Amino acid sequence: MTVSILLFLPIVAALLVLLFKNETVKHAALFFALVELGIAAYFLAGFVPDASVQYAIDAPWIPKMGIYFSAGIDGISMIMVLLTTVLVPLIILTTYKHEYKNAKAFYALILFMQAGLLTVFTALDGFLFYVGWEAALIPIYFICALWGGENRIRINIKFFIYTFAGSLFMLLGIIYLYLQTPAKVYDLRGFYDLSLTLTQQSWVFWAFFIAFAIKMPIFPFHTWQPDTYTEAPSAGTMMLSGIMLKMGIYGVIRWLIPNAPAGFLQWQNLVIILSVIGIVYASLIAFNQKDGKRLVAYSSIAHVGLIAAGIFAWTTQGVQGAMIQMLSHGINVVGMFFIWDIISRRLNTRDISQMGGIAKVAPNFSIAFLIILLGTVALPLTNGFVGEFLLLKGVFNYNIWFAAVAGLTIIFGAVYMLRMYKNVMQGETNELTAIFTDISGSEKLVLGIICVLIIGIGVYPQPILHISEAAVTNLVNTVSAKFNNAQF
């Protein structure tokens, strides 16, 4: 069995979902997402955690143009496959208490987007990587445009322009690398083996970096994110924040730094500075947010800034921290946005100042909220802690002062998150919050699973770290050898 089944099943599922009607649509979408999760679990069970690529497929696609359907899974990709296949069924479950106009199109787009995301995370051919990149963008554009808030059109156009423009820069970089290969192929390993000049690598670096920095996003390429996250339907926001932004982080690890090591060294310091600025900037703005969903959006920028700084420090610890933190951030941010989805549906507002006392009328909800919040602020024994610890350690090895400032994300995050929790959950109820009902059914199931993952990964993260350890170590050492040997 090859990885191709993971890539094509969501496409087939998306088409099949269009045949269902009424309530059966969401059940069908959930069923197919769970089948996809089952296949990923099967791959994980047989996965050997070394540096090799497994479950690979390498079939001619457009061979005259050097394009092959080449994909596979190593330890880095496996983490991303698990992230995607675990979160998509959870995200579908979060929609069970929503009613969508043309629901079958909504769920079909989510499944089609899953196919694009998994293609990005497993592609070993540059052209296939780009196809997956765009295939993930198109569905989320329609999800936001058709089911988003009242300002969705204006904000969605900005989001599309930003991301599509970044994609074009990346396409130019991929084509340029293709033209430099002796055999004129888009093979990733062929790209790695190129010996480009410093000037060439600098241009390649920026071609890829702009696309990835927009997707993550890194300051100052972040301006599309808060508005898009706020206006998108909750499931769309979860897909964007939980999985889609990881495309940019993954792209840096897999496609940017190994393909342009000299360009990376030239601009490494600048990118870390931008990442640290983003941490502080987003945290300070989060302090002043009255809209809970928007607060979580800015919190996400701060956390991603730390992940970016850890990666660009380029140590095994930093990249390993990024791998587990991508998984943890995805779980936590989906949980936080679902918390605000529940609040918004019950109270018809996300204004923090209008709330208070919800813990008194919804004890189960308050416990789940607190556990997810503690994971988000990286409390020890939660999933957020180990990743942020390794990331800070990686940045510390690069520059102690950058690490000191980057560490503010933990302090700032704890302050504004705990203050948000206090204002929403503690105190006395008012006319609005007195009628708040506790979680039940699918809400309790989703939040329960998320809480178990937060605590489970926090208490025992070693199995996750072990999956990617060999692949990360091999990649970091291979690229670092290019630095040491000056092979550029």
C-alpha positions as CSV (number, residue, x, y, z in Angstrom):
1,M,0.0,0.0,0.0
2,T,1.4,3.4,-0.9
3,V,0.7,6.9,0.2
4,S,-1.5,7.5,-2.9
5,I,-4.5,6.1,-1.1
6,L,-4.3,8.9,1.5
7,L,-4.2,11.4,-1.3
8,F,-7.0,10.1,-3.5
9,L,-9.5,8.9,-0.9
10,P,-10.5,12.4,0.3
11,I,-11.1,13.4,-3.4
12,V,-13.3,10.4,-4.0
13,A,-15.0,11.0,-0.6
14,A,-15.7,14.7,-1.6
15,L,-17.4,13.6,-4.7
16,L,-19.4,10.9,-2.9
17,V,-20.6,13.3,-0.2
18,L,-22.3,15.4,-3.0
19,L,-24.7,12.5,-3.4
20,F,-26.0,12.6,0.1
21,K,-28.8,14.8,1.4
22,N,-29.9,16.4,4.7
23,E,-28.4,15.1,7.9
24,T,-26.7,12.2,6.3
25,V,-24.2,14.6,4.6
26,K,-22.3,15.3,7.8
27,H,-22.4,11.7,8.9
28,A,-20.9,10.6,5.5
29,A,-18.2,13.2,5.7
30,L,-17.3,12.1,9.2
31,F,-17.3,8.5,8.1
32,F,-14.8,9.2,5.3
33,A,-12.6,11.3,7.5
34,L,-12.5,8.4,10.1
35,V,-11.6,6.0,7.3
36,E,-8.7,8.3,6.4
37,L,-7.6,8.4,10.0
38,G,-7.7,4.6,10.1
39,I,-5.5,4.4,7.0
40,A,-3.0,6.8,8.7
41,A,-3.1,4.7,11.8
42,Y,-2.3,1.6,9.6
43,F,0.7,3.5,8.1
44,L,1.8,4.5,11.6
45,A,1.6,0.9,12.9
46,G,4.0,-0.3,10.1
47,F,6.2,2.8,10.1
48,V,9.9,2.4,10.9
49,P,11.1,5.6,12.6
50,D,14.3,6.0,10.7
51,A,15.3,8.6,8.1
52,S,14.0,6.7,5.1
53,V,11.0,7.5,3.0
54,Q,8.3,4.8,3.3
55,Y,5.0,4.0,1.5
56,A,6.4,5.8,-1.5
57,I,5.0,6.1,-5.0
58,D,7.0,7.4,-8.0
59,A,4.9,7.2,-11.1
60,P,5.3,9.1,-14.4
61,W,2.8,11.9,-14.6
62,I,4.0,14.2,-17.4
63,P,7.4,12.6,-18.0
64,K,8.3,14.8,-21.0
65,M,8.3,17.8,-18.7
66,G,10.1,15.9,-15.9
67,I,6.9,15.7,-13.7
68,Y,6.3,12.6,-11.6
69,F,3.7,11.7,-9.2
70,S,6.3,11.2,-6.4
71,A,5.2,11.1,-2.8
72,G,6.2,9.3,0.4
73,I,6.3,9.5,4.2
74,D,9.3,10.0,6.4
75,G,9.2,10.9,10.1
76,I,8.6,14.6,9.4
77,S,5.8,13.9,7.0
78,M,4.2,11.3,9.4
79,I,3.7,14.0,12.1
80,M,1.9,16.2,9.5
81,V,-0.2,13.2,8.3
82,L,-1.3,12.5,11.8
83,L,-2.0,16.1,12.5
84,T,-4.3,16.3,9.4
85,T,-6.1,13.0,9.8
86,V,-6.7,13.5,13.5
87,L,-8.0,17.1,13.2
88,V,-10.3,16.8,10.2
89,P,-12.8,14.4,11.8
90,L,-12.7,16.5,14.9
91,I,-13.4,19.6,12.9
92,I,-16.3,17.9,11.1
93,L,-17.7,16.8,14.5
94,T,-17.6,20.5,15.7
95,T,-20.0,21.3,12.9
96,Y,-22.7,18.9,14.1
97,K,-24.8,21.6,15.8
98,H,-24.5,24.0,12.9
99,E,-26.9,24.2,10.0
100,Y,-25.3,25.1,6.7
101,K,-27.0,26.1,3.5
102,N,-25.8,23.6,0.8
103,A,-24.2,21.4,3.4
104,K,-23.0,18.8,0.9
105,A,-20.8,21.4,-0.8
106,F,-19.4,22.6,2.5
107,Y,-18.3,19.1,3.6
108,A,-17.1,18.2,0.1
109,L,-14.8,21.3,0.2
110,I,-13.4,20.2,3.6
111,L,-12.5,16.8,2.3
112,F,-11.1,18.2,-0.9
113,M,-8.9,20.5,1.2
114,Q,-7.7,17.5,3.2
115,A,-6.4,16.0,0.0
116,G,-4.5,19.1,-0.9
117,L,-3.0,19.3,2.6
118,L,-1.9,15.7,2.6
119,T,-0.4,16.2,-0.9
120,V,1.7,19.1,0.4
121,F,2.9,17.1,3.4
122,T,4.0,14.0,1.4
123,A,5.0,15.4,-2.0
124,L,8.6,14.6,-3.2
125,D,8.1,16.3,-6.6
126,G,8.1,20.1,-6.8
127,F,5.3,20.3,-9.3
128,L,3.1,18.0,-7.2
129,F,3.9,20.0,-4.1
130,Y,2.7,23.2,-5.9
131,V,-0.5,21.4,-7.1
132,G,-1.2,20.4,-3.5
133,W,-0.5,23.9,-2.3
134,E,-3.0,25.4,-4.6
135,A,-5.5,22.6,-4.1
136,A,-5.6,23.4,-0.4
137,L,-6.1,27.1,-1.0
138,I,-9.1,26.9,-3.4
139,P,-11.5,25.0,-1.1
140,I,-10.8,27.3,1.9
141,Y,-11.4,30.3,-0.3
142,F,-14.9,29.1,-1.1
143,I,-15.6,28.0,2.5
144,C,-14.8,31.5,3.8
145,A,-16.6,33.3,0.9
146,L,-19.8,31.3,1.1
147,W,-20.2,30.6,4.8
148,G,-18.2,33.4,6.4
149,G,-19.3,36.5,8.3
150,E,-20.8,39.7,6.9
151,N,-17.5,41.2,5.9
152,R,-16.3,37.9,4.3
153,I,-16.1,39.1,0.7
154,R,-13.7,42.0,1.3
155,I,-11.6,40.1,3.7
156,N,-11.5,36.9,1.7
157,I,-10.3,38.8,-1.4
158,K,-7.4,40.2,0.7
159,F,-6.6,36.6,1.9
160,F,-6.7,35.2,-1.6
161,I,-4.5,37.9,-3.1
162,Y,-1.9,37.5,-0.3
163,T,-1.7,33.8,-0.5
164,F,-2.0,33.5,-4.3
165,A,0.7,36.1,-4.8
166,G,3.0,34.2,-2.4
167,S,2.2,31.0,-4.3
168,L,3.4,32.6,-7.5
169,F,6.8,33.5,-6.0
170,M,7.1,29.9,-4.9
171,L,6.2,28.6,-8.3
172,L,9.0,30.8,-9.8
173,G,11.4,29.3,-7.3
174,I,10.4,25.8,-8.2
175,I,10.7,26.4,-11.9
176,Y,14.1,28.0,-11.4
177,L,15.4,24.9,-9.5
178,Y,13.9,22.7,-12.2
179,L,15.8,24.5,-14.8
180,Q,19.1,24.1,-12.9
181,T,18.8,20.3,-12.6
182,P,20.8,18.4,-15.2
183,A,17.9,16.0,-16.0
184,K,15.3,18.8,-15.9
185,V,13.1,17.2,-13.2
186,Y,11.2,18.5,-10.2
187,D,12.6,15.8,-7.9
188,L,13.2,17.1,-4.4
189,R,16.4,15.1,-4.0
190,G,17.6,16.5,-7.3
191,F,17.0,20.0,-5.9
192,Y,18.9,19.1,-2.8
193,D,21.9,18.0,-4.8
194,L,22.2,21.3,-6.8
195,S,25.3,23.5,-6.3
196,L,24.0,27.0,-6.6
197,T,25.9,30.3,-6.1
198,L,25.2,32.5,-3.1
199,T,23.3,34.9,-5.3
200,Q,21.2,32.2,-6.8
201,Q,20.4,30.7,-3.4
202,S,19.5,34.1,-2.1
203,W,16.8,34.6,-4.8
204,V,15.5,31.0,-4.3
205,F,15.4,31.7,-0.5
206,W,13.1,34.7,-1.0
207,A,10.9,33.1,-3.6
208,F,10.1,30.3,-1.1
209,F,10.2,32.4,2.0
210,I,7.6,34.9,0.9
211,A,5.1,32.1,0.2
212,F,5.8,30.3,3.5
213,A,5.9,33.5,5.6
214,I,2.5,34.6,4.3
215,K,1.0,31.2,5.0
216,M,2.3,30.8,8.6
217,P,2.2,33.9,8.9
218,I,5.3,35.7,10.1
219,F,5.4,39.4,10.8
220,P,5.0,41.6,8.7
221,F,3.2,39.2,6.3
222,H,0.5,38.5,8.9
223,T,-2.1,41.2,8.2
224,W,-4.6,38.9,6.4
225,Q,-4.8,36.5,9.3
226,P,-6.7,38.1,12.2
227,D,-9.6,39.3,9.9
228,T,-9.8,36.0,8.0
229,Y,-9.8,33.9,11.2
230,T,-12.5,36.1,12.6
231,E,-14.8,36.2,9.6
232,A,-14.4,32.6,8.5
233,P,-16.9,30.0,9.7
234,S,-15.6,28.2,12.7
235,A,-14.8,25.0,10.8
236,G,-12.9,27.1,8.2
237,T,-11.0,28.9,11.0
238,M,-10.0,25.6,12.5
239,M,-8.8,24.2,9.1
240,L,-6.8,27.4,8.6
241,S,-5.2,27.6,12.0
242,G,-5.0,24.0,12.9
243,I,-3.6,22.6,9.7
244,M,-3.2,25.0,6.8
245,L,-0.7,27.4,8.5
246,K,1.5,24.3,9.1
247,M,2.0,24.1,5.3
248,G,4.2,27.2,5.6
249,I,6.2,25.8,8.6
250,Y,6.6,22.4,6.9
251,G,7.6,24.1,3.7
252,V,10.5,25.9,5.5
253,I,11.8,22.7,6.9
254,R,11.4,20.6,3.7
255,W,11.7,23.0,0.8
256,L,13.3,26.2,1.9
257,I,16.3,25.7,4.1
258,P,17.7,22.5,2.4
259,N,17.3,24.0,-1.1
260,A,18.9,27.3,-0.3
261,P,21.3,26.8,2.6
262,A,23.6,29.7,1.7
263,G,20.6,32.0,1.3
264,F,19.3,30.7,4.6
265,L,22.6,31.6,6.4
266,Q,22.6,35.1,4.7
267,W,19.1,35.9,6.0
268,Q,18.8,33.7,9.1
269,N,19.3,36.5,11.5
270,L,16.7,38.8,9.9
271,V,14.0,36.1,9.9
272,I,14.6,35.3,13.6
273,I,14.3,39.0,14.4
274,L,11.0,39.2,12.4
275,S,9.8,36.1,14.2
276,V,10.6,37.6,17.6
277,I,9.0,40.9,16.7
278,G,5.9,39.0,15.7
279,I,5.8,37.3,19.1
280,V,5.8,40.5,21.1
281,Y,3.7,42.5,18.6
282,A,0.9,39.8,18.5
283,S,1.0,39.3,22.2
284,L,0.6,43.0,22.9
285,I,-2.3,43.3,20.5
286,A,-4.0,40.2,22.0
287,F,-4.0,42.0,25.4
288,N,-6.5,44.6,24.0
289,Q,-8.9,42.3,22.2
290,K,-12.5,42.2,23.3
291,D,-13.5,39.6,20.7
292,G,-12.5,36.2,22.0
293,K,-12.0,34.7,18.6
294,R,-9.8,37.6,17.5
295,L,-7.8,37.2,20.7
296,V,-7.1,33.6,19.8
297,A,-6.1,34.6,16.3
298,Y,-3.4,37.0,17.6
299,S,-2.3,34.4,20.1
300,S,-1.7,32.0,17.2
301,I,0.6,34.5,15.5
302,A,2.7,34.7,18.6
303,H,3.0,30.9,18.9
304,V,3.9,30.6,15.3
305,G,6.5,33.3,15.7
306,L,8.2,31.1,18.3
307,I,8.0,28.0,16.0
308,A,9.6,30.0,13.2
309,A,12.4,31.3,15.4
310,G,13.1,27.8,16.6
311,I,13.3,26.4,13.1
312,F,15.6,29.2,11.8
313,A,17.9,28.6,14.7
314,W,18.4,25.3,12.8
315,T,19.3,22.9,15.6
316,T,18.0,19.4,16.0
317,Q,16.3,20.5,19.3
318,G,14.7,23.5,17.6
319,V,13.4,21.6,14.6
320,Q,12.2,18.7,16.9
321,G,10.4,21.3,19.0
322,A,8.8,22.7,15.9
323,M,7.5,19.2,14.9
324,I,5.8,18.4,18.2
325,Q,4.6,22.0,18.6
326,M,2.9,21.9,15.1
327,L,0.9,19.0,16.4
328,S,0.2,20.5,19.8
329,H,-0.6,23.9,18.4
330,G,-3.0,22.4,15.9
331,I,-4.8,20.5,18.7
332,N,-4.9,23.5,21.1
333,V,-6.0,26.1,18.6
334,V,-8.8,23.9,17.2
335,G,-9.9,23.5,20.9
336,M,-9.8,27.2,21.6
337,F,-11.7,28.2,18.4
338,F,-14.3,25.5,19.2
339,I,-14.7,27.0,22.7
340,W,-15.5,30.3,21.2
341,D,-17.8,28.7,18.6
342,I,-19.8,27.2,21.5
343,I,-19.9,30.5,23.4
344,S,-20.9,32.4,20.2
345,R,-23.7,30.0,19.4
346,R,-25.2,30.2,22.9
347,L,-24.8,33.9,23.5
348,N,-24.7,35.4,20.0
349,T,-21.7,37.4,20.9
350,R,-17.9,37.0,21.4
351,D,-17.5,40.2,23.4
352,I,-15.5,39.2,26.5
353,S,-16.7,42.3,28.4
354,Q,-20.3,41.0,28.3
355,M,-19.6,37.7,29.9
356,G,-18.8,36.3,33.4
357,G,-19.9,33.4,35.7
358,I,-20.2,30.8,33.0
359,A,-18.3,28.3,35.2
360,K,-21.2,28.3,37.6
361,V,-23.8,27.1,35.1
362,A,-21.5,25.0,32.8
363,P,-19.0,23.1,35.0
364,N,-18.0,20.6,32.3
365,F,-17.4,23.3,29.8
366,S,-15.3,25.3,32.3
367,I,-13.1,22.3,32.9
368,A,-12.5,21.6,29.2
369,F,-11.9,25.4,28.6
370,L,-9.3,25.5,31.4
371,I,-7.4,22.4,30.2
372,I,-7.2,23.7,26.6
373,L,-6.1,27.1,27.9
374,L,-3.4,25.5,30.0
375,G,-2.1,23.6,27.0
376,T,-2.1,26.8,25.0
377,V,0.0,28.6,27.6
378,A,2.4,25.7,27.8
379,L,1.9,24.6,31.4
380,P,4.2,21.7,32.3
381,L,2.6,18.3,31.7
382,T,0.5,19.7,28.9
383,N,1.3,19.2,25.2
384,G,2.3,22.8,24.7
385,F,5.2,22.7,27.2
386,V,7.6,20.2,25.6
387,G,7.5,21.9,22.2
388,E,8.0,25.4,23.5
389,F,10.8,24.2,25.8
390,L,12.7,22.7,22.8
391,L,12.0,25.7,20.6
392,L,13.4,28.1,23.2
393,K,16.4,25.9,23.8
394,G,17.1,26.0,20.0
395,V,16.8,29.8,20.0
396,F,18.9,30.0,23.1
397,N,21.7,28.0,21.4
398,Y,21.6,30.6,18.6
399,N,21.3,33.8,20.7
400,I,20.5,34.1,24.4
401,W,18.9,37.6,23.9
402,F,16.6,36.4,21.2
403,A,15.6,33.5,23.4
404,A,14.9,35.9,26.3
405,V,12.5,38.0,24.2
406,A,11.0,34.9,22.5
407,G,10.3,33.5,26.0
408,L,7.9,36.4,26.5
409,T,5.3,34.5,24.4
410,I,4.9,32.1,27.4
411,I,4.6,34.9,29.9
412,F,2.4,37.2,27.8
413,G,0.2,34.3,26.7
414,A,-0.4,33.2,30.3
415,V,-1.4,36.7,31.3
416,Y,-3.9,37.4,28.5
417,M,-5.3,33.9,28.3
418,L,-5.9,33.6,32.1
419,R,-7.4,37.1,32.1
420,M,-9.7,36.1,29.3
421,Y,-10.7,32.9,31.2
422,K,-11.3,34.9,34.4
423,N,-13.5,37.5,32.6
424,V,-15.5,34.8,30.8
425,M,-15.9,32.0,33.3
426,Q,-15.4,33.5,36.8
427,G,-17.5,36.0,38.8
428,E,-21.2,36.3,38.8
429,T,-23.6,35.4,36.0
430,N,-25.5,38.2,34.3
431,E,-28.7,38.2,32.2
432,L,-26.8,36.9,29.2
433,T,-24.7,34.2,30.7
434,A,-27.3,32.9,33.2
435,I,-29.0,31.0,30.4
436,F,-25.7,29.3,29.2
437,T,-26.2,25.6,28.9
438,D,-23.4,23.0,29.5
439,I,-21.8,21.0,26.7
440,S,-23.4,17.8,25.5
441,G,-23.3,15.2,22.7
442,S,-20.8,16.0,20.0
443,E,-19.4,19.0,21.9
444,K,-18.5,16.9,24.9
445,L,-16.9,14.3,22.6
446,V,-14.7,16.7,20.7
447,L,-13.6,18.6,23.8
448,G,-13.0,15.3,25.7
449,I,-10.8,14.0,22.9
450,I,-8.8,17.3,22.7
451,C,-8.3,17.3,26.5
452,V,-7.1,13.7,26.5
453,L,-4.6,14.6,23.7
454,I,-3.4,17.7,25.6
455,I,-2.7,15.7,28.8
456,G,-1.5,12.5,27.0
457,I,1.1,14.3,24.8
458,G,2.1,16.5,27.7
459,V,2.7,13.6,30.1
460,Y,4.4,11.3,27.6
461,P,5.6,13.1,24.5
462,Q,8.4,10.6,23.6
463,P,6.4,8.5,21.1
464,I,5.7,11.7,19.0
465,L,9.3,12.9,19.3
466,H,10.6,9.4,18.3
467,I,8.6,9.4,15.1
468,S,10.4,12.4,13.7
469,E,13.7,12.2,15.5
470,A,15.8,10.3,12.9
471,A,14.4,12.2,9.9
472,V,15.0,15.6,11.6
473,T,18.5,14.7,12.8
474,N,19.4,13.5,9.3
475,L,18.0,16.6,7.6
476,V,19.7,19.0,10.1
477,N,23.0,17.2,9.8
478,T,22.8,17.1,6.0
479,V,22.1,20.8,5.7
480,S,24.6,21.7,8.4
481,A,27.3,19.8,6.5
482,K,26.7,22.1,3.6
483,F,27.4,25.1,6.0
484,N,30.6,23.5,7.4
485,N,31.9,22.4,4.0
486,A,30.9,25.7,2.3
487,Q,29.3,23.7,-0.5
488,F,27.7,26.8,-2.1
